[in-house]
């Protein structure tokens, strides 16, 4: 929910049209959630360090990744857009 909300809030300013894609898949070892948009991308001054610090939304998604024993990766698209990938291990009960 947070990833989609962030895309809606930041990727498409001034009523710009765009596309948000959500994909969820499972391999033998992990689940992978990918949320991407074709919006305006990340600001030029954004880097891995600022992505780790900025905003409650980023903190929430990082906390979820940690709770699941997974990883969170954010990257700028080509030429625009943002893709966030949350991957976490499959745990069989």
C-alpha positions as CSV (number, residue, x, y, z in Angstrom):
1,X,0.0,0.0,0.0
2,X,2.8,2.4,0.9
3,X,4.6,1.9,-2.3
4,X,1.6,2.5,-4.5
5,X,0.6,5.6,-2.4
6,X,4.1,7.0,-2.9
7,X,3.9,6.4,-6.6
8,X,0.5,8.1,-6.8
9,X,1.7,11.0,-4.7
10,X,5.1,11.7,-6.2
11,X,5.4,10.2,-9.7
12,X,2.6,12.0,-11.5
13,X,2.5,15.7,-10.6
14,X,0.1,18.1,-12.3
15,X,-2.4,15.4,-13.2
16,X,0.2,13.8,-15.5
17,X,-1.0,10.4,-16.9
18,X,1.1,7.4,-16.0
19,X,1.2,3.7,-15.2
20,X,1.9,1.8,-12.0
21,X,2.7,-1.9,-12.2
22,X,2.5,-4.3,-9.4
23,X,4.0,-7.8,-9.7
24,X,4.2,-10.5,-7.0
25,X,5.9,-13.8,-7.7
26,X,7.3,-16.8,-5.8
27,X,10.4,-18.8,-6.6
28,X,11.5,-21.9,-4.7
29,X,13.4,-19.7,-2.3
30,X,11.7,-16.3,-2.1
31,X,8.8,-14.1,-2.7
32,X,9.4,-10.9,-4.8
33,X,7.1,-7.9,-4.8
34,X,7.9,-5.3,-7.5
35,X,6.1,-1.9,-7.7
36,X,7.2,0.3,-10.6
37,X,5.9,3.5,-12.3
38,X,6.8,5.5,-15.4
39,X,6.5,8.8,-13.6
40,X,9.0,11.6,-13.2
41,X,11.6,9.5,-11.4
42,X,13.8,10.4,-8.5
43,X,15.2,13.8,-7.9
44,X,18.8,14.2,-9.2
45,X,20.1,14.7,-5.7
46,X,18.7,11.4,-4.6
47,X,21.1,8.6,-3.9
48,X,21.1,5.4,-1.8
49,X,22.0,7.3,1.3
50,X,19.0,9.7,1.0
51,X,16.7,6.9,0.1
52,X,17.5,5.2,3.4
53,X,16.8,8.3,5.4
54,X,13.9,10.2,3.8
55,X,10.3,9.9,4.7
56,X,8.1,7.8,6.9
57,X,7.0,5.7,3.9
58,X,10.6,4.7,3.2
59,X,11.1,3.8,6.9
60,X,7.9,1.7,6.9
61,X,8.9,-0.3,3.8
62,X,12.4,-0.8,5.2
63,X,10.9,-2.0,8.5
64,X,8.6,-4.4,6.7
65,X,11.6,-5.8,4.7
66,X,13.5,-6.3,8.0
67,X,10.6,-8.0,9.7
68,X,10.3,-10.4,6.8
69,X,14.1,-11.1,6.8
70,X,14.2,-9.6,3.3
71,X,15.7,-6.8,1.3
72,X,14.4,-3.6,-0.2
73,X,15.9,-2.2,-3.4
74,X,14.9,1.1,-5.1
75,X,16.1,2.2,-8.5
76,X,15.4,4.9,-11.0
77,X,14.0,3.7,-14.3
78,X,15.3,4.5,-17.8
79,X,14.7,7.2,-18.7
80,X,12.1,7.9,-16.0
81,X,10.2,6.2,-13.3
82,X,11.0,4.3,-10.1
83,X,11.1,0.6,-9.4
84,X,11.0,-0.8,-5.8
85,X,11.6,-4.5,-5.2
86,X,10.9,-6.2,-1.9
87,X,12.2,-9.7,-1.7
88,X,11.9,-12.0,1.3
89,X,12.4,-15.7,1.9
90,X,9.7,-18.4,1.7
91,X,9.1,-19.9,5.1
92,X,7.4,-23.2,5.2
93,X,5.5,-24.2,8.4
